[in-house]
Amino acid sequence: MRHEKYRVDYKFHVGDHVWLHLSKEMLQGPTKKLKPIKYGPFEIMEQVSENAFRLNLPVYMNIYLVVNVEYLKLYEPSMLIEYEAN
């Protein structure tokens, strides 16, 4: 199949934290051009299908909780080491 050629396998699991990338078309309100595009990190609560996950999103975002994997990126904590001042 032609659409299988560009398919990317995603390896997200329940409990992982991910960034949510939203397009400007998905955002609501008059100032959608000024809103950030990357939100998170959010926890994956459930795998709904092979390419959709239910996220633990705050209510104020006003978007559906089930998100396609193409909008997700695995959250990786900062590699910076914090040193205590002696």
N, CA, C and O atoms as a GROMACS GRO file, in nm:
protein
  344
    1MET      N    1   0.082  -0.118   0.000
    1MET     CA    2   0.000   0.000   0.000
    1MET      C    3   0.087   0.125   0.000
    1MET      O    4   0.193   0.130   0.062
    2ARG      N    5   0.039   0.222  -0.069
    2ARG     CA    6   0.118   0.343  -0.086
    2ARG      C    7   0.135   0.421   0.044
    2ARG      O    8   0.243   0.475   0.069
    3HIS      N    9   0.031   0.429   0.128
    3HIS     CA   10   0.040   0.508   0.251
    3HIS      C   11   0.129   0.441   0.356
    3HIS      O   12   0.176   0.508   0.448
    4GLU      N   13   0.153   0.311   0.345
    4GLU     CA   14   0.241   0.241   0.439
    4GLU      C   15   0.388   0.279   0.418
    4GLU      O   16   0.470   0.260   0.507
    5LYS      N   17   0.420   0.333   0.303
    5LYS     CA   18   0.558   0.368   0.270
    5LYS      C   19   0.615   0.472   0.365
    5LYS      O   20   0.734   0.467   0.398
    6TYR      N   21   0.534   0.567   0.410
    6TYR     CA   22   0.580   0.677   0.494
    6TYR      C   23   0.547   0.657   0.641
    6TYR      O   24   0.565   0.748   0.722
    7ARG      N   25   0.501   0.540   0.676
    7ARG     CA   26   0.462   0.512   0.814
    7ARG      C   27   0.584   0.509   0.905
    7ARG      O   28   0.688   0.453   0.870
    8VAL      N   29   0.571   0.569   1.022
    8VAL     CA   30   0.678   0.570   1.122
    8VAL      C   31   0.626   0.497   1.244
    8VAL      O   32   0.518   0.530   1.295
    9ASP      N   33   0.700   0.400   1.293
    9ASP     CA   34   0.660   0.328   1.413
    9ASP      C   35   0.696   0.411   1.536
    9ASP      O   36   0.807   0.462   1.549
   10TYR      N   37   0.599   0.424   1.626
   10TYR     CA   38   0.618   0.499   1.749
   10TYR      C   39   0.623   0.402   1.865
   10TYR      O   40   0.550   0.302   1.866
   11LYS      N   41   0.708   0.429   1.962
   11LYS     CA   42   0.724   0.339   2.075
   11LYS      C   43   0.688   0.410   2.204
   11LYS      O   44   0.773   0.428   2.292
   12PHE      N   45   0.564   0.448   2.216
   12PHE     CA   46   0.514   0.509   2.339
   12PHE      C   47   0.447   0.402   2.421
   12PHE      O   48   0.390   0.307   2.367
   13HIS      N   49   0.453   0.417   2.552
   13HIS     CA   50   0.391   0.322   2.644
   13HIS      C   51   0.309   0.399   2.747
   13HIS      O   52   0.333   0.517   2.771
   14VAL      N   53   0.213   0.331   2.808
   14VAL     CA   54   0.134   0.392   2.913
   14VAL      C   55   0.227   0.431   3.028
   14VAL      O   56   0.311   0.352   3.071
   15GLY      N   57   0.212   0.553   3.075
   15GLY     CA   58   0.298   0.605   3.182
   15GLY      C   59   0.410   0.694   3.131
   15GLY      O   60   0.469   0.768   3.210
   16ASP      N   61   0.441   0.689   3.001
   16ASP     CA   62   0.544   0.778   2.944
   16ASP      C   63   0.494   0.922   2.946
   16ASP      O   64   0.374   0.948   2.946
   17HIS      N   65   0.588   1.015   2.948
   17HIS     CA   66   0.554   1.157   2.939
   17HIS      C   67   0.592   1.204   2.798
   17HIS      O   68   0.698   1.170   2.746
   18VAL      N   69   0.504   1.283   2.738
   18VAL     CA   70   0.524   1.326   2.600
   18VAL      C   71   0.495   1.475   2.586
   18VAL      O   72   0.422   1.534   2.666
   19TRP      N   73   0.554   1.534   2.482
   19TRP     CA   74   0.521   1.670   2.440
   19TRP      C   75   0.406   1.659   2.342
   19TRP      O   76   0.399   1.563   2.264
   20LEU      N   77   0.316   1.754   2.345
   20LEU     CA   78   0.203   1.759   2.252
   20LEU      C   79   0.224   1.876   2.158
   20LEU      O   80   0.229   1.991   2.202
   21HIS      N   81   0.238   1.848   2.029
   21HIS     CA   82   0.258   1.951   1.927
   21HIS      C   83   0.124   1.978   1.860
   21HIS      O   84   0.066   1.888   1.800
   22LEU      N   85   0.075   2.101   1.869
   22LEU     CA   86  -0.053   2.137   1.811
   22LEU      C   87  -0.032   2.232   1.694
   22LEU      O   88   0.053   2.321   1.699
   23SER      N   89  -0.109   2.211   1.589
   23SER     CA   90  -0.106   2.304   1.477
   23SER      C   91  -0.194   2.424   1.511
   23SER      O   92  -0.279   2.414   1.600
   24LYS      N   93  -0.176   2.534   1.445
   24LYS     CA   94  -0.254   2.654   1.474
   24LYS      C   95  -0.402   2.633   1.442
   24LYS      O   96  -0.487   2.702   1.497
   25GLU      N   97  -0.433   2.540   1.352
   25GLU     CA   98  -0.572   2.512   1.320
   25GLU      C   99  -0.645   2.444   1.436
   25GLU      O  100  -0.766   2.457   1.448
   26MET      N  101  -0.572   2.371   1.521
   26MET     CA  102  -0.632   2.301   1.634
   26MET      C  103  -0.657   2.394   1.753
   26MET      O  104  -0.738   2.362   1.840
   27LEU      N  105  -0.588   2.508   1.756
   27LEU     CA  106  -0.603   2.601   1.868
   27LEU      C  107  -0.727   2.687   1.849
   27LEU      O  108  -0.772   2.709   1.737
   28GLN      N  109  -0.781   2.735   1.959
   28GLN     CA  110  -0.901   2.818   1.953
   28GLN      C  111  -0.870   2.957   2.005
   28GLN      O  112  -0.774   2.977   2.080
   29GLY      N  113  -0.951   3.052   1.966
   29GLY     CA  114  -0.937   3.187   2.018
   29GLY      C  115  -0.877   3.284   1.918
   29GLY      O  116  -0.818   3.242   1.819
   30PRO      N  117  -0.892   3.415   1.944
   30PRO     CA  118  -0.844   3.516   1.850
   30PRO      C  119  -0.692   3.530   1.848
   30PRO      O  120  -0.636   3.579   1.750
   31THR      N  121  -0.624   3.487   1.953
   31THR     CA  122  -0.479   3.504   1.959
   31THR      C  123  -0.406   3.372   1.935
   31THR      O  124  -0.301   3.347   1.993
   32LYS      N  125  -0.462   3.287   1.849
   32LYS     CA  126  -0.401   3.155   1.829
   32LYS      C  127  -0.263   3.164   1.764
   32LYS      O  128  -0.183   3.071   1.778
   33LYS      N  129  -0.233   3.272   1.693
   33LYS     CA  130  -0.101   3.287   1.634
   33LYS      C  131   0.007   3.309   1.740
   33LYS      O  132   0.124   3.280   1.716
   34LEU      N  133  -0.032   3.361   1.856
   34LEU     CA  134   0.064   3.393   1.960
   34LEU      C  135   0.082   3.282   2.062
   34LEU      O  136   0.171   3.290   2.146
   35LYS      N  137   0.001   3.179   2.056
   35LYS     CA  138   0.009   3.071   2.154
   35LYS      C  139   0.125   2.978   2.120
   35LYS      O  140   0.161   2.964   2.003
   36PRO      N  141   0.183   2.914   2.221
   36PRO     CA  142   0.290   2.818   2.194
   36PRO      C  143   0.236   2.698   2.118
   36PRO      O  144   0.116   2.668   2.126
   37ILE      N  145   0.322   2.629   2.046
   37ILE     CA  146   0.279   2.514   1.968
   37ILE      C  147   0.312   2.385   2.041
   37ILE      O  148   0.247   2.283   2.015
   38LYS      N  149   0.410   2.385   2.130
   38LYS     CA  150   0.449   2.265   2.204
   38LYS      C  151   0.401   2.278   2.348
   38LYS      O  152   0.432   2.375   2.416
   39TYR      N  153   0.323   2.179   2.393
   39TYR     CA  154   0.269   2.179   2.528
   39TYR      C  155   0.314   2.053   2.600
   39TYR      O  156   0.339   1.950   2.538
   40GLY      N  157   0.325   2.063   2.732
   40GLY     CA  158   0.355   1.943   2.808
   40GLY      C  159   0.463   1.965   2.910
   40GLY      O  160   0.498   2.079   2.941
   41PRO      N  161   0.514   1.859   2.962
   41PRO     CA  162   0.488   1.719   2.927
   41PRO      C  163   0.360   1.667   2.991
   41PRO      O  164   0.323   1.707   3.101
   42PHE      N  165   0.294   1.576   2.919
   42PHE     CA  166   0.173   1.512   2.966
   42PHE      C  167   0.195   1.361   2.974
   42PHE      O  168   0.273   1.304   2.897
   43GLU      N  169   0.125   1.299   3.067
   43GLU     CA  170   0.138   1.154   3.086
   43GLU      C  171   0.039   1.080   2.996
   43GLU      O  172  -0.076   1.122   2.980
   44ILE      N  173   0.086   0.970   2.937
   44ILE     CA  174  -0.002   0.883   2.859
   44ILE      C  175  -0.080   0.796   2.956
   44ILE      O  176  -0.021   0.723   3.035
   45MET      N  177  -0.213   0.804   2.948
   45MET     CA  178  -0.299   0.730   3.039
   45MET      C  179  -0.343   0.595   2.982
   45MET      O  180  -0.359   0.498   3.056
   46GLU      N  181  -0.362   0.589   2.848
   46GLU     CA  182  -0.417   0.468   2.788
   46GLU      C  183  -0.384   0.467   2.639
   46GLU      O  184  -0.381   0.572   2.575
   47GLN      N  185  -0.361   0.348   2.584
   47GLN     CA  186  -0.345   0.334   2.440
   47GLN      C  187  -0.481   0.295   2.383
   47GLN      O  188  -0.531   0.186   2.410
   48VAL      N  189  -0.539   0.384   2.304
   48VAL     CA  190  -0.674   0.363   2.250
   48VAL      C  191  -0.669   0.274   2.126
   48VAL      O  192  -0.752   0.184   2.111
   49SER      N  193  -0.573   0.298   2.039
   49SER     CA  194  -0.554   0.215   1.919
   49SER      C  195  -0.405   0.211   1.888
   49SER      O  196  -0.323   0.258   1.967
   50GLU      N  197  -0.372   0.157   1.774
   50GLU     CA  198  -0.230   0.145   1.737
   50GLU      C  199  -0.163   0.280   1.723
   50GLU      O  200  -0.043   0.293   1.748
   51ASN      N  201  -0.239   0.382   1.683
   51ASN     CA  202  -0.178   0.513   1.661
   51ASN      C  203  -0.248   0.626   1.737
   51ASN      O  204  -0.241   0.742   1.695
   52ALA      N  205  -0.316   0.594   1.847
   52ALA     CA  206  -0.384   0.698   1.926
   52ALA      C  207  -0.369   0.667   2.075
   52ALA      O  208  -0.380   0.552   2.118
   53PHE      N  209  -0.345   0.773   2.151
   53PHE     CA  210  -0.326   0.761   2.295
   53PHE      C  211  -0.414   0.862   2.368
   53PHE      O  212  -0.437   0.972   2.318
   54ARG      N  213  -0.462   0.824   2.486
   54ARG     CA  214  -0.536   0.915   2.573
   54ARG      C  215  -0.436   0.978   2.669
   54ARG      O  216  -0.363   0.908   2.739
   55LEU      N  217  -0.433   1.112   2.671
   55LEU     CA  218  -0.340   1.185   2.755
   55LEU      C  219  -0.410   1.243   2.876
   55LEU      O  220  -0.532   1.261   2.876
   56ASN      N  221  -0.333   1.271   2.979
   56ASN     CA  222  -0.383   1.336   3.099
   56ASN      C  223  -0.369   1.487   3.079
   56ASN      O  224  -0.275   1.549   3.128
   57LEU      N  225  -0.466   1.546   3.004
   57LEU     CA  226  -0.462   1.688   2.971
   57LEU      C  227  -0.543   1.769   3.071
   57LEU      O  228  -0.644   1.720   3.122
   58PRO      N  229  -0.502   1.892   3.099
   58PRO     CA  230  -0.583   1.978   3.186
   58PRO      C  231  -0.712   2.020   3.115
   58PRO      O  232  -0.717   2.028   2.992
   59VAL      N  233  -0.814   2.046   3.193
   59VAL     CA  234  -0.947   2.079   3.140
   59VAL      C  235  -0.944   2.210   3.061
   59VAL      O  236  -1.016   2.223   2.962
   60TYR      N  237  -0.864   2.307   3.103
   60TYR     CA  238  -0.865   2.438   3.040
   60TYR      C  239  -0.815   2.438   2.895
   60TYR      O  240  -0.833   2.537   2.824
   61MET      N  241  -0.753   2.329   2.849
   61MET     CA  242  -0.704   2.324   2.711
   61MET      C  243  -0.816   2.310   2.609
   61MET      O  244  -0.799   2.345   2.492
   62ASN      N  245  -0.931   2.258   2.652
   62ASN     CA  246  -1.049   2.245   2.566
   62ASN      C  247  -1.022   2.168   2.436
   62ASN      O  248  -1.072   2.205   2.330
   63ILE      N  249  -0.943   2.061   2.445
   63ILE     CA  250  -0.922   1.974   2.329
   63ILE      C  251  -0.952   1.831   2.372
   63ILE      O  252  -0.953   1.800   2.491
   64TYR      N  253  -0.975   1.746   2.274
   64TYR     CA  254  -1.008   1.607   2.299
   64TYR      C  255  -0.889   1.536   2.361
   64TYR      O  256  -0.774   1.563   2.325
   65LEU      N  257  -0.914   1.445   2.455
   65LEU     CA  258  -0.806   1.378   2.528
   65LEU      C  259  -0.732   1.273   2.447
   65LEU      O  260  -0.618   1.240   2.479
   66VAL      N  261  -0.795   1.221   2.342
   66VAL     CA  262  -0.730   1.119   2.258
   66VAL      C  263  -0.658   1.189   2.145
   66VAL      O  264  -0.716   1.269   2.071
   67VAL      N  265  -0.527   1.159   2.131
   67VAL     CA  266  -0.442   1.229   2.036
   67VAL      C  267  -0.370   1.128   1.948
   67VAL      O  268  -0.328   1.022   1.994
   68ASN      N  269  -0.356   1.161   1.820
   68ASN     CA  270  -0.283   1.079   1.725
   68ASN      C  271  -0.133   1.088   1.755
   68ASN      O  272  -0.085   1.192   1.801
   69VAL      N  273  -0.059   0.980   1.729
   69VAL     CA  274   0.083   0.977   1.762
   69VAL      C  275   0.166   1.076   1.681
   69VAL      O  276   0.277   1.110   1.721
   70GLU      N  277   0.114   1.121   1.568
   70GLU     CA  278   0.192   1.216   1.489
   70GLU      C  279   0.209   1.350   1.559
   70GLU      O  280   0.296   1.429   1.522
   71TYR      N  281   0.126   1.378   1.660
   71TYR     CA  282   0.135   1.503   1.736
   71TYR      C  283   0.214   1.486   1.866
   71TYR      O  284   0.223   1.580   1.945
   72LEU      N  285   0.271   1.369   1.890
   72LEU     CA  286   0.341   1.342   2.015
   72LEU      C  287   0.491   1.325   1.992
   72LEU      O  288   0.534   1.275   1.888
   73LYS      N  289   0.568   1.367   2.091
   73LYS     CA  290   0.712   1.345   2.091
   73LYS      C  291   0.751   1.309   2.234
   73LYS      O  292   0.705   1.372   2.329
   74LEU      N  293   0.835   1.210   2.249
   74LEU     CA  294   0.874   1.162   2.381
   74LEU      C  295   0.946   1.272   2.458
   74LEU      O  296   1.036   1.338   2.406
   75TYR      N  297   0.906   1.290   2.582
   75TYR     CA  298   0.967   1.390   2.671
   75TYR      C  299   1.094   1.331   2.728
   75TYR      O  300   1.094   1.221   2.783
   76GLU      N  301   1.202   1.405   2.716
   76GLU     CA  302   1.330   1.364   2.774
   76GLU      C  303   1.374   1.474   2.870
   76GLU      O  304   1.390   1.589   2.828
   77PRO      N  305   1.393   1.441   2.998
   77PRO     CA  306   1.434   1.543   3.095
   77PRO      C  307   1.569   1.604   3.058
   77PRO      O  308   1.649   1.545   2.986
   78SER      N  309   1.592   1.721   3.109
   78SER     CA  310   1.716   1.792   3.082
   78SER      C  311   1.836   1.711   3.131
   78SER      O  312   1.830   1.646   3.235
   79MET      N  313   1.942   1.716   3.056
   79MET     CA  314   2.065   1.645   3.092
   79MET      C  315   2.157   1.730   3.178
   79MET      O  316   2.264   1.685   3.218
   80LEU      N  317   2.115   1.853   3.209
   80LEU     CA  318   2.197   1.941   3.292
   80LEU      C  319   2.199   1.889   3.435
   80LEU      O  320   2.097   1.846   3.488
   81ILE      N  321   2.314   1.894   3.496
   81ILE     CA  322   2.331   1.848   3.634
   81ILE      C  323   2.333   1.971   3.724
   81ILE      O  324   2.407   2.067   3.701
   82GLU      N  325   2.251   1.965   3.826
   82GLU     CA  326   2.249   2.076   3.920
   82GLU      C  327   2.351   2.050   4.031
   82GLU      O  328   2.350   1.945   4.094
   83TYR      N  329   2.438   2.147   4.054
   83TYR     CA  330   2.540   2.136   4.157
   83TYR      C  331   2.499   2.220   4.277
   83TYR      O  332   2.445   2.330   4.262
   84GLU      N  333   2.525   2.169   4.395
   84GLU     CA  334   2.498   2.245   4.516
   84GLU      C  335   2.617   2.335   4.545
   84GLU      O  336   2.732   2.294   4.533
   85ALA      N  337   2.586   2.457   4.583
   85ALA     CA  338   2.693   2.551   4.618
   85ALA      C  339   2.740   2.522   4.760
   85ALA      O  340   2.660   2.517   4.853
   86ASN      N  341   2.868   2.504   4.776
   86ASN     CA  342   2.925   2.475   4.910
   86ASN      C  343   2.974   2.601   4.976
   86ASN      O  344   3.024   2.596   5.088
   0.00000   0.00000   0.00000
